[in-house]
Amino acid sequence: MPFRDRKIKFAVVGCGHIGKRHAEMIDRNEECELVALIDVKEKENLNISNYDIPFFSSLEAFLESGVEVDVVNIASPNGYHAQQAMQCLEARKHIVVEKPMALTKLDAEKVIFKALHVHKHVFAVMQNRYSPPSVWIKDLIESGVLGKIYMVQLNCYWNRDERYYKPDSWHGKKDLDGGTLFTQFSHFIDIMYWLFGDITNIHARLNDFNHHHLTDFEDSGLVSFEFVNGGIGTLNYSTSVWNQNLESSMTIIAENGSVKIGGQYMNEVEYCHIKDYKMPELAPTNPGNDYGAYKGSAQNHHYVIENVVDTLKGRNTISTNALEGLKVVEIIERIYASNKN
């Protein structure tokens, strides 16, 4: 039966905070049906008893089960994303992949090649694009209101401490986490790429101030670069902020004015002064409400699921395609490589 005449069947791999968010958004959508949940942990320890659907302890067991599914949402630890994407594509399923799409450009390219070969979609999750300030700034830039872009400063200052990097967690482990830019700040690199395009002439200085006993990688960095389309930029980031998140902000200095969006998750317009321009009233953005970025950065997941449904039913196109997911991985890879150089 064509997608347009029936509900689209989803399964979710990984039942942590974000995986539960995927399941919730699928369950709420009248055009979706959640048919299975998959996680290596015991079901009793996952707080998913509200779902009366089959549960599997491995992706292999699910794919061999014969449960009918159209889309598999991959919300497992970062290091498994590419491998599980390949398994699902091999089984001829569409996939939704949480950020990052992979931990290397090479693995992301393999996923894209496989998807093209089996004629299946890869939806990269970059839900921060849907926030009202992001949509507004995108329109400002594309309409030419700001004119030439001179400088962009992206600041991401968060807290990640023992409450987050627990001994039994995959967070902080190089092979499963990948690094601070992959796990914490890839959404903001995606927003920067979405708005201004690719970067070049990258210079990074990374440091590990207070996470030696918690992670296998840096907790802070200063990165400078040039935009291929013109202008210069910096990315300053840290997870060393004491006790709670400080901000995620983007300041744009342009030919016709200046703009800053801030708040913990770039969810507030803090400054707007543009020649012959009146700031419109934006729709409210739900704030984050807990330790970590789960609520703040995950609040727009329903748009991601809606886009999957609209795309498969032929009503729209993919809002964040696999090539954009690959580009974010490649930019992060180049930033880390520039630090080694």
C-alpha positions in Angstrom: 0.0 0.0 0.0 1.4 3.5 -0.9 2.6 5.7 2.0 -0.1 8.3 1.2 -2.8 5.8 2.1 -1.5 4.5 5.4 0.4 5.3 8.6 4.2 5.2 8.4 5.7 2.6 10.6 8.7 3.6 12.8 11.2 1.8 15.1 13.6 3.6 17.4 17.1 2.3 18.2 18.5 3.6 21.5 16.1 4.4 24.3 18.0 7.1 26.2 16.8 10.7 26.6 16.8 11.5 22.8 15.5 8.1 21.8 12.5 8.5 24.1 12.0 11.9 22.6 11.8 10.3 19.1 9.4 7.7 20.4 7.2 10.3 22.0 7.0 12.5 18.8 6.3 9.4 16.6 3.6 8.3 19.0 2.0 11.8 19.0 1.8 12.0 15.2 -1.5 10.7 13.8 0.2 9.6 10.6 2.8 7.5 12.3 2.8 4.2 14.1 5.6 3.2 16.5 6.1 -0.6 16.0 9.3 -1.4 18.0 11.9 -0.1 20.5 15.5 -1.4 20.5 18.2 -1.0 23.2 21.0 -3.1 24.7 19.8 -2.4 28.2 17.1 -4.3 30.0 13.6 -3.0 29.2 12.8 -2.7 32.9 15.7 -0.2 33.3 14.7 2.1 30.5 11.4 3.7 31.7 9.5 2.8 28.5 6.7 0.7 30.1 4.1 3.1 28.6 4.8 1.6 25.1 2.9 -1.7 24.6 5.0 -2.7 21.5 7.7 -5.3 20.8 11.1 -4.6 22.4 14.4 -6.0 21.1 17.8 -6.1 22.7 19.7 -5.7 19.4 19.2 -4.2 16.0 20.0 -7.5 14.4 17.3 -9.3 16.3 14.8 -6.6 15.3 15.7 -6.7 11.6 15.5 -10.5 11.6 12.1 -10.5 13.4 9.9 -9.8 10.4 8.2 -6.8 12.2 7.1 -4.5 9.4 8.8 -1.1 9.5 9.3 1.7 7.1 11.7 4.0 9.0 14.3 3.3 11.7 15.3 6.2 13.9 18.9 5.8 15.1 19.4 7.5 18.5 22.1 5.2 19.9 25.6 6.4 21.0 27.4 8.4 18.3 30.0 5.6 17.5 27.2 3.2 16.4 25.4 5.6 14.1 27.2 4.7 10.8 27.3 1.0 11.4 23.6 0.8 12.3 22.6 3.1 9.4 24.4 0.6 7.1 22.5 -2.3 8.6 19.1 -0.6 8.2 19.8 0.5 4.7 21.0 -3.1 3.8 17.5 -4.2 5.1 16.0 -1.6 2.7 14.6 0.8 5.4 14.6 4.6 5.4 16.6 6.0 8.3 16.6 9.0 10.6 20.0 9.5 12.1 20.6 11.6 15.2 23.6 13.9 15.1 26.3 13.3 14.3 25.6 11.2 11.2 29.0 9.4 11.7 32.3 10.1 13.5 34.3 10.3 10.2 33.6 11.8 6.8 34.5 8.4 5.2 31.8 6.6 7.2 29.2 9.3 6.4 30.1 8.9 2.7 29.6 5.1 2.9 26.1 5.6 4.4 25.2 8.1 1.6 26.5 5.7 -1.1 24.6 2.8 0.4 21.4 4.9 0.6 21.7 5.9 -3.1 22.3 2.2 -4.0 19.2 0.9 -2.2 17.0 4.0 -3.1 16.3 4.9 0.5 16.2 8.3 2.3 18.6 9.4 5.0 17.2 12.1 7.3 19.9 13.9 9.3 18.6 15.3 12.6 19.4 19.0 12.9 16.3 20.2 14.7 17.7 23.5 15.8 17.1 24.8 12.3 13.3 24.9 13.1 13.6 27.3 16.1 12.0 30.7 15.4 15.3 32.7 15.7 17.1 30.3 13.3 14.3 30.6 10.7 14.3 34.4 11.1 18.0 34.7 10.7 18.0 32.4 7.7 15.5 34.7 6.0 17.5 37.8 6.9 20.6 36.4 5.2 18.9 34.9 2.1 16.8 38.0 1.5 19.9 40.2 1.5 18.7 42.5 4.3 22.0 42.2 6.1 24.1 42.7 3.0 27.6 41.3 3.0 28.6 39.3 6.0 31.8 40.6 7.7 32.2 38.7 10.9 30.4 35.8 12.7 31.2 34.8 16.3 29.7 31.6 17.6 30.0 31.0 21.4 28.9 27.8 23.1 29.6 27.7 26.8 28.0 24.8 28.6 28.4 22.7 31.8 29.2 19.0 31.5 30.5 17.5 34.7 30.3 14.3 36.8 26.5 14.4 36.6 26.8 13.9 32.8 29.9 11.9 32.4 28.9 8.9 34.6 31.3 5.9 34.6 28.8 3.5 33.0 27.9 6.0 30.2 29.2 6.2 26.7 29.6 10.0 27.1 33.3 11.0 27.2 34.6 7.8 25.5 36.5 8.6 22.3 35.2 5.7 20.2 31.5 6.2 21.1 31.3 9.9 21.8 33.8 11.3 19.4 34.5 14.6 21.1 32.9 17.7 22.4 32.1 19.2 19.0 30.3 16.0 17.9 28.2 15.5 21.0 27.5 18.9 22.4 28.0 21.5 19.6 27.4 19.9 16.2 23.9 21.5 16.1 25.5 24.9 16.2 28.1 24.1 13.6 25.2 22.9 11.4 23.4 26.2 11.9 26.5 28.1 11.0 27.0 26.0 7.8 23.3 26.3 6.9 23.5 30.1 7.2 26.9 31.0 5.8 28.3 28.0 3.9 31.6 26.2 4.1 34.7 27.4 6.0 38.4 27.3 5.1 41.8 28.4 6.6 40.9 26.8 9.9 43.1 27.4 13.0 42.1 25.6 16.3 43.5 25.7 19.8 42.0 23.0 22.0 42.4 22.4 25.7 41.3 20.1 28.5 40.9 22.2 31.6 38.9 20.1 34.1 37.8 16.9 32.3 41.0 14.8 32.5 39.3 12.3 34.7 36.0 12.4 32.8 36.7 12.3 29.1 39.2 11.1 26.5 39.2 14.5 24.7 39.2 18.3 25.0 36.6 20.3 26.9 37.3 23.7 25.3 38.4 25.3 22.1 39.1 28.5 20.2 38.7 28.1 16.4 39.1 30.8 13.7 38.4 30.5 10.0 37.3 32.2 6.9 34.0 31.6 5.1 34.3 30.5 1.5 31.5 32.9 0.6 33.3 35.8 2.3 33.8 37.1 5.8 35.6 35.7 8.8 34.4 33.8 11.9 35.3 32.3 15.2 33.9 29.4 17.3 34.6 29.5 21.0 33.3 26.6 23.0 33.6 24.9 26.4 32.0 22.4 28.6 34.0 23.6 31.6 31.4 26.2 32.8 30.7 25.6 36.5 27.4 24.1 37.6 25.1 25.1 34.7 25.0 26.1 31.1 25.9 29.7 30.3 24.9 30.3 26.7 25.0 29.4 23.1 25.1 32.6 21.0 25.8 33.8 17.5 26.8 37.4 16.7 26.7 38.6 13.1 28.4 41.8 12.0 27.3 42.7 8.5 27.2 45.5 5.9 23.7 46.8 6.9 23.6 46.0 10.6 24.3 43.6 13.5 22.3 40.8 15.1 22.9 38.5 18.1 20.9 35.5 19.1 21.6 33.9 22.4 20.1 32.2 25.4 21.2 28.7 26.5 20.3 27.2 23.1 20.4 30.2 20.7 16.7 30.5 21.4 16.4 34.3 22.0 17.1 37.4 19.9 19.3 39.6 22.1 20.1 42.3 19.6 18.9 43.5 16.3 19.9 46.8 14.7 19.6 46.8 10.9 19.3 49.7 8.5 15.6 50.4 7.5 14.4 47.2 9.2 11.9 46.6 11.9 12.2 43.4 14.0 9.1 41.2 13.6 7.5 39.5 16.6 8.7 35.8 16.6 6.9 32.8 17.8 8.0 31.8 21.4 10.7 29.3 21.8 10.4 26.7 24.6 13.3 27.0 27.0 15.4 24.1 28.3 14.4 23.0 31.7 16.8 20.4 33.0 20.5 19.6 33.4 22.0 19.2 29.9 20.5 20.3 26.6 17.9 17.6 26.2 14.8 19.6 26.4 16.3 22.8 24.9 17.8 21.2 21.9 15.3 18.4 21.5 12.2 20.5 21.6 11.8 20.7 17.8 12.0 16.9 17.1 8.3 16.9 16.1 9.3 19.0 13.1 11.8 16.3 12.1 9.2 13.5 12.3 6.7 15.7 10.4 9.3 16.2 7.6 9.9 12.4 7.4 6.1 11.9 7.0 5.7 14.7 4.5 8.7 13.5 2.4 7.6 9.9 2.3 4.0 10.9 1.4 5.3 13.1 -1.4 4.2 16.4 0.2 7.6 17.9 0.8 11.4 17.3 0.5 14.0 16.5 3.1 14.7 19.6 5.3 18.2 18.3 6.4 19.6 15.9 3.8 22.4 13.4 4.2 25.0 15.6 2.4 24.4 18.4 5.0 24.9 15.8 7.8 28.1 14.7 6.1 29.3 18.3 5.8 28.9 18.9 9.6 31.0 15.8 10.2 33.6 16.9 7.7 33.9 20.4 9.2 34.3 19.0 12.7 36.9 16.6 11.4 38.9 19.5 9.8 38.7 21.5 13.0 40.2 18.6 15.0 42.8 18.0 12.3 43.9 21.7 12.3 44.6 21.4 16.1 46.9 18.5 15.4 48.7 20.4 12.7 
